Amino acid sequence: MVDVGGTVAPGFEPVREAFEANFQRGEVGASCCVYFDGRPVVDIWGGRRAPGSAEAYTGETLQLVASATKGAMALCALRLSERGELDFDAPVAEYWPEFGAGGKDRIPVRWLFSHQAGLPAVDQTIAMAEVYRWGPMVEALAAQEPYWEPGSAHGYHALTYGWLVGEVLGRITGLTPGDLLEREIAGPLGVDFWVGLPDEEHGRVAPLTPAPAPPPGAEPDPLTMLLLDPHGLAFKAFFVPNGLFGVINDPDLWRAQLPAANGIANARGLARMYAACLGEVDGVRLIKPETVAVATVQQTTGRDRVLGFSSRFGLGLQLSFPERPMAGEGSFGHYGLGGSVGFAHPGQGIAFGYVVNQMLPGGTVDPRSKALIEATLGCL
């Protein structure tokens, strides 16, 4: 049995049991946090910082949460919209004039947040050192012609979401994505969540371990197969040509501003952030009920040109769909490739955070978070 630390409120013991059982499903190190009606009812962790390591995964361990970062950036944008600083229906070029090149002058901001802009990749090959610098990718995206007619379809902007959204928010606020995250979310809520991790925090990060190869005879993961096709859009969108997957544990990546994919947090930070979308958490509410309603209006559904399966998005937030179910219809949040996830379900009154160091394939439902979410719902 793995040692599990933390606390569980009476009545939520099945979540702890599901967490323990996950270590028989290949879990290495993880943390899980659940808020119910604005208070934490589960805050647990366990396992090891890496396969074969003697070092425990603790309540202070941090984790790269991949695309769960996108949800935090969306919430920052929604806060700006509440204050009248951002109009989702304004042309992107109104905030970022250079973006209007290549026939993109009429693309509204909301299409960036809903993956409809046709810009999931760039034609240029840009070295990782340049990717870390922000400017080269922003310039490449401003010059890039869309891969499809904007607004006519959607395809997951796996990494370009960060520069597209981040540049618009930066033009408005003058802040880097990481500084905006600190100002709008991490600071007010007192949570561990960074884009651009300070060097003094690097020692707390557990490395990510790539997903294991499927056993002989098993059906291949559909998203993995797309990512292995060097001529496909998924390959370009996830930046495999630039070696991104090979540097997920590189401190230079942790330091960079990649607000689609390099957020570093823990389960407590994700759950507390989404709890503050449903009501006040220690006096802090991030977005109003009417903003939640606007943000969760379905913007896109149907076949995703990058992922290959059907996906659904609101304004920068994933809505429930078969491969990313969260707690079912009514949920909003964001998964990260490999298994981490944060979301809220207003009807159930829950906010959920889960982070992992052992990645699993991303083309199907992750059995670990599924078990934890089902256990949580069973406790309500």
C-alpha positions in Angstrom: 0.0 0.0 0.0 1.2 3.5 -0.9 1.5 6.0 1.9 -1.2 8.7 1.4 -0.9 12.0 3.2 -3.3 14.8 3.6 -6.9 15.1 4.8 -10.3 13.8 3.9 -13.6 15.2 5.4 -16.0 12.6 6.8 -18.1 11.2 4.0 -15.4 11.5 1.4 -13.4 8.5 2.3 -14.2 6.7 -1.0 -12.1 9.4 -2.8 -9.1 8.4 -0.8 -9.8 4.7 -1.5 -9.9 5.4 -5.2 -6.7 7.4 -5.0 -5.0 4.5 -3.3 -6.4 2.1 -5.9 -4.9 4.2 -8.7 -1.4 3.0 -7.6 -2.4 -0.4 -8.8 -3.2 1.2 -12.2 0.4 2.5 -12.7 0.3 5.7 -10.7 3.7 6.9 -9.5 3.1 10.2 -7.7 0.0 12.3 -7.6 -2.1 14.7 -5.6 -5.9 15.2 -5.6 -8.0 18.0 -4.1 -11.8 18.5 -4.0 -13.8 21.5 -2.9 -17.5 21.1 -2.1 -19.7 24.2 -1.5 -16.6 26.4 -1.2 -14.6 24.3 1.3 -11.9 21.7 0.8 -13.1 18.2 1.6 -10.2 16.2 0.0 -6.6 17.3 -0.1 -4.4 14.2 -0.5 -1.1 13.1 -2.1 1.0 10.1 -2.3 3.6 8.0 -4.2 7.1 8.9 -5.3 8.5 11.9 -7.2 9.8 9.5 -10.0 9.7 5.8 -10.8 12.1 4.0 -8.6 12.8 7.1 -6.5 13.0 6.9 -2.7 11.8 10.5 -2.5 8.1 10.9 -1.5 5.5 12.9 -3.5 4.3 15.4 -0.8 1.7 18.1 -0.4 4.4 20.6 -1.4 5.4 18.8 -4.6 4.8 20.8 -7.8 3.9 19.4 -11.2 3.9 20.6 -14.8 0.2 20.5 -15.6 0.4 20.9 -19.4 -2.8 22.2 -21.0 -4.6 22.6 -17.7 -2.7 26.0 -18.0 -5.1 27.0 -20.7 -8.0 27.1 -18.2 -6.1 29.6 -16.0 -5.4 31.9 -18.9 -9.1 31.8 -19.9 -10.1 32.8 -16.4 -7.6 35.7 -16.5 -9.2 36.8 -19.8 -12.7 36.5 -18.3 -11.7 38.7 -15.4 -10.5 41.4 -17.8 -13.7 41.1 -19.8 -15.7 41.7 -16.6 -13.8 45.0 -16.1 -14.5 46.0 -19.7 -10.8 45.7 -20.7 -11.3 42.8 -23.2 -14.1 42.4 -25.8 -14.3 38.8 -27.0 -16.1 40.0 -30.2 -13.5 42.6 -31.1 -11.1 41.8 -33.9 -7.8 40.5 -32.6 -6.1 43.1 -34.7 -7.7 45.9 -32.6 -5.4 44.8 -29.8 -2.5 43.4 -31.8 -2.4 45.2 -35.2 0.3 43.0 -36.7 -2.0 40.0 -36.4 -4.1 41.3 -39.2 -1.6 40.1 -41.9 -2.4 37.1 -44.0 -6.1 37.7 -44.2 -6.6 37.6 -40.4 -7.8 41.1 -39.9 -11.4 40.1 -39.1 -10.8 37.2 -36.7 -12.5 38.0 -33.4 -10.8 37.3 -30.1 -13.3 34.6 -29.2 -12.0 32.4 -32.1 -8.6 32.3 -30.4 -10.2 31.1 -27.2 -12.4 28.5 -29.0 -9.7 27.1 -31.3 -11.4 28.4 -34.5 -8.7 30.7 -35.8 -7.0 28.1 -38.0 -3.6 28.7 -36.4 -2.7 25.5 -34.6 0.8 25.6 -36.0 3.3 27.7 -37.9 5.0 26.8 -41.2 8.4 28.0 -39.9 10.6 25.7 -38.0 11.6 27.5 -34.8 14.3 26.3 -32.5 13.4 25.6 -28.9 15.7 28.5 -27.7 13.6 30.8 -29.9 10.3 29.3 -28.7 11.3 30.2 -25.1 11.9 33.9 -26.1 8.2 34.6 -26.8 8.8 37.2 -29.6 9.7 34.8 -32.5 6.6 32.7 -32.1 4.4 35.8 -31.8 5.9 37.2 -35.0 5.5 33.9 -36.8 1.8 33.7 -35.8 1.2 37.3 -36.9 2.6 36.5 -40.3 1.0 33.0 -40.6 -1.9 32.3 -43.0 -4.7 30.2 -41.4 -4.7 26.4 -42.1 -8.5 26.6 -42.7 -11.1 29.3 -43.2 -11.3 30.9 -39.7 -14.6 30.2 -38.0 -15.5 27.4 -40.4 -14.1 24.6 -38.2 -12.1 24.1 -35.0 -8.9 22.3 -34.2 -7.0 22.2 -30.9 -4.4 25.0 -30.8 -2.3 22.8 -28.5 0.6 25.3 -28.0 -0.2 28.3 -30.2 -3.2 29.1 -27.9 -0.6 30.4 -25.4 1.0 32.9 -27.7 -2.2 34.0 -29.4 -4.1 34.5 -26.1 -1.1 35.7 -24.2 -0.1 38.4 -26.7 -3.7 39.8 -26.7 -3.7 39.9 -22.9 -0.2 41.4 -22.8 -1.2 44.2 -25.2 -4.0 45.1 -22.9 -2.2 44.8 -19.5 1.5 45.2 -20.3 2.1 42.0 -18.3 3.6 38.6 -19.2 1.2 35.7 -18.9 2.9 34.6 -15.7 2.6 38.0 -14.1 -1.0 38.2 -15.1 -1.7 34.8 -13.6 -0.1 36.0 -10.4 -2.0 39.2 -10.3 -5.4 37.8 -11.2 -5.4 34.3 -9.6 -2.4 32.9 -7.8 -1.8 36.0 -5.6 -5.4 36.6 -4.5 -6.1 33.0 -3.8 -2.7 32.2 -2.3 -2.1 29.2 -4.5 0.9 27.6 -6.1 0.4 28.2 -9.8 3.1 29.6 -12.1 3.8 30.3 -15.8 7.5 31.0 -15.6 8.6 29.2 -12.5 11.1 31.0 -10.3 14.4 29.2 -9.9 14.0 28.9 -6.1 10.9 26.7 -6.7 12.6 24.3 -9.1 13.5 21.8 -6.4 9.8 21.2 -5.7 8.9 20.0 -9.2 8.4 16.3 -9.9 9.6 15.2 -13.3 7.0 14.0 -15.8 7.5 10.4 -17.1 6.2 9.8 -20.6 3.3 7.4 -21.2 4.4 3.7 -21.4 4.2 1.8 -24.7 1.0 -0.2 -25.1 1.2 -3.9 -24.3 1.5 -6.3 -27.3 -1.7 -6.7 -29.1 -3.4 -3.7 -27.5 -5.3 -1.1 -29.6 -3.0 1.9 -30.2 -4.0 5.2 -28.7 -5.6 7.2 -31.5 -4.0 10.6 -30.4 -0.6 9.0 -30.1 -0.9 7.6 -33.6 -1.7 11.1 -34.9 1.3 12.6 -33.1 3.6 10.0 -34.7 2.6 11.1 -38.2 5.2 13.7 -39.3 2.9 15.0 -42.1 -0.1 15.5 -39.9 -1.5 18.6 -38.3 -1.4 17.1 -34.8 2.3 16.6 -35.2 2.8 20.2 -36.1 0.3 21.5 -33.4 2.0 19.7 -30.5 5.4 20.9 -31.7 7.0 17.5 -31.8 9.3 18.8 -34.7 10.8 21.3 -32.3 11.5 18.7 -29.6 9.0 20.0 -27.0 8.2 16.6 -25.6 11.9 16.0 -25.2 12.3 19.0 -22.9 9.3 18.7 -20.6 11.6 18.3 -17.6 14.1 21.0 -18.7 14.3 23.9 -16.2 14.6 26.3 -19.2 11.1 25.2 -20.2 9.8 25.7 -16.7 11.2 29.3 -16.7 9.7 30.2 -20.0 6.3 31.8 -20.9 4.4 29.1 -22.6 0.9 29.7 -21.2 -0.8 26.9 -23.2 1.3 24.2 -21.7 4.0 24.9 -19.1 1.9 25.9 -16.0 3.3 24.4 -12.9 0.9 23.9 -10.0 -0.5 21.3 -7.6 -4.0 19.8 -7.2 -4.8 22.2 -4.4 -4.1 25.2 -6.7 -6.3 23.8 -9.5 -9.2 23.0 -7.2 -9.1 26.2 -5.3 -9.0 28.2 -8.5 -12.1 26.5 -9.9 -13.9 26.7 -6.5 -13.5 30.5 -6.7 -15.4 30.4 -9.9 -18.5 29.0 -8.1 -18.4 31.2 -5.0 -16.2 33.0 -2.6 -13.2 31.1 -1.3 -11.8 32.9 1.8 -13.4 36.1 0.5 -12.2 35.8 -3.1 -14.4 35.1 -6.1 -12.7 35.0 -9.5 -15.7 35.4 -11.9 -19.4 36.3 -11.5 -22.2 33.8 -12.1 -23.2 35.6 -15.2 -19.6 35.4 -16.5 -19.6 31.6 -15.8 -22.8 31.4 -17.9 -21.2 33.3 -20.8 -17.9 31.4 -20.6 -19.6 28.0 -20.8 -21.8 28.7 -23.8 -20.7 26.1 -26.4 -18.5 27.8 -29.0 -17.4 24.6 -30.9 -18.4 21.0 -31.2 -17.9 18.2 -33.6 -14.7 16.7 -35.1 -11.5 18.5 -34.1 -9.2 18.9 -37.0 -6.1 18.4 -34.8 -7.2 15.8 -32.2 -9.1 13.7 -34.7 -12.1 13.1 -32.3 -15.0 15.3 -31.4 -14.2 18.1 -28.8 -16.2 20.9 -27.2 -15.1 24.3 -26.0 -16.5 27.4 -24.4 -14.4 30.5 -24.1 -11.0 28.9 -23.4 -12.6 26.3 -21.3 -13.2 22.6 -22.2 -16.8 21.5 -21.8 -17.6 17.8 -21.2 -17.0 15.5 -24.1 -16.4 11.7 -24.2 -12.6 11.8 -24.1 -12.6 14.6 -21.5 -15.7 14.0 -19.4 -14.9 15.8 -16.1 -18.1 15.3 -14.0 -20.4 15.2 -17.0 -22.6 17.8 -18.7 -22.3 21.2 -16.9 -18.6 20.8 -16.1 -16.1 23.4 -17.3 -12.3 23.3 -16.9 -9.3 21.9 -18.7 -7.3 18.7 -18.9 -3.6 18.5 -19.5 -1.9 16.0 -21.8 -0.7 13.1 -19.6 -3.5 13.2 -17.0 -3.7 16.4 -14.9 -7.1 18.1 -14.8 -8.9 21.0 -13.0 -12.6 21.7 -13.3 -15.8 22.9 -11.7 -19.4 21.6 -11.9 -21.8 24.3 -10.7 -24.8 22.0 -10.4 -22.9 19.6 -8.1 -21.1 22.4 -6.2 -17.7 20.8 -6.7 -14.3 21.9 -7.9 -11.7 19.3 -8.6 -7.9 19.2 -9.1 -5.7 16.3 -9.9 -2.0 16.3 -11.0 0.3 13.4 -11.9 3.9 12.7 -12.7 3.2 9.5 -14.7 1.7 10.4 -18.1 -0.8 8.2 -19.8 -2.0 8.4 -23.5 -4.3 11.3 -24.3 -6.7 9.8 -26.9 -9.0 8.1 -24.4 -10.4 8.7 -20.9 -7.8 8.5 -18.2 -8.9 5.8 -15.8 -7.3 7.4 -12.8 -9.1 10.7 -12.9 -12.3 9.0 -13.9 -12.2 6.8 -10.8 -11.5 9.8 -8.6 -14.3 11.9 -10.1 -16.8 9.0 -9.9 -15.9 8.5 -6.2 -16.4 12.2 -5.5 -19.8 12.2 -7.2 -20.8 9.2 -5.2 -20.1 11.0 -2.0 -22.4 13.9 -2.7 
